[in-house]
Amino acid sequence: MNAIVTVIGNDRVGIIAAVCTLLAQNEVNILDISQTILQGKFTMVMAVDIAKAKLPLTDLAEELAKLGDSMGISIRIQREEIFNAMHRI
């Protein structure tokens, strides 16, 4: 099953490393990644494969949210179908 991870916040050193480390520790495979910095705001969207993840999606979402809180950024994960449905124009 695929999911979408979104990261938004003020730019700082180590955001990509921290998010990727947490995902790797939980056997989540990164399929695609896009990141940009616009006027000091960091944004990243990742497509990930959670089929072999060590944690259920709800627990993984909690871990990512905790990491985001500790870094002063927002990190969310959603099933790909839900993300796509919410962002269809």
C-alpha positions in Angstrom: 0.0 0.0 0.0 1.3 3.5 -0.9 1.0 6.6 1.2 1.9 10.3 0.9 4.0 12.1 3.5 3.9 15.9 3.6 6.3 18.0 5.5 5.9 21.8 6.0 7.7 24.3 8.2 10.5 26.8 8.5 13.6 25.6 6.8 16.4 24.1 9.1 19.2 21.7 8.9 18.3 18.0 9.1 14.7 17.8 8.1 15.1 15.4 5.2 17.6 13.3 7.2 15.3 13.0 10.2 12.2 12.1 8.2 14.1 9.6 6.0 15.7 8.0 9.0 12.4 7.5 10.8 10.9 6.0 7.7 13.9 3.7 7.1 13.8 2.5 10.7 10.2 1.4 10.1 10.9 -0.4 6.8 9.1 2.3 4.8 10.4 2.5 1.2 10.6 6.0 -0.4 9.2 5.8 -3.9 9.5 9.5 -4.9 10.4 12.7 -3.2 10.0 16.4 -4.1 11.1 19.2 -1.8 11.5 22.9 -2.2 12.3 26.0 -0.1 10.3 29.1 -0.8 11.0 32.3 1.2 12.4 30.2 4.0 9.5 27.8 4.1 10.4 24.1 3.6 7.9 21.9 1.8 8.4 18.2 1.0 6.0 15.6 -0.5 7.0 11.9 -0.5 5.3 8.9 -2.1 6.1 5.9 0.1 5.4 2.2 0.2 4.1 1.1 3.6 3.3 -2.5 2.7 6.2 -3.9 4.8 6.2 -1.2 7.5 6.9 -2.3 11.0 4.1 -0.1 12.4 0.4 0.3 11.4 -0.3 3.5 9.5 -1.9 5.1 12.6 1.1 4.5 14.7 3.5 5.6 12.0 1.4 8.8 11.7 1.8 9.4 15.4 5.6 8.9 15.3 5.9 11.3 12.3 3.8 13.9 14.1 6.0 13.6 17.3 9.1 14.0 15.2 7.5 17.1 13.5 6.6 18.5 16.9 10.1 18.1 18.2 11.5 19.9 15.1 8.8 22.6 15.0 7.4 21.4 11.7 4.3 19.6 10.5 4.7 16.0 9.3 1.6 14.1 8.1 1.0 10.8 6.3 -2.1 9.6 4.5 -3.0 6.7 2.4 -2.5 7.6 -1.3 -6.1 7.2 -2.2 -7.3 9.5 0.5 -4.6 12.1 -0.4 -5.6 12.0 -4.1 -9.3 12.3 -3.3 -8.8 15.3 -1.1 -6.6 17.1 -3.7 -8.6 16.5 -6.8 -9.7 19.6 -8.7 
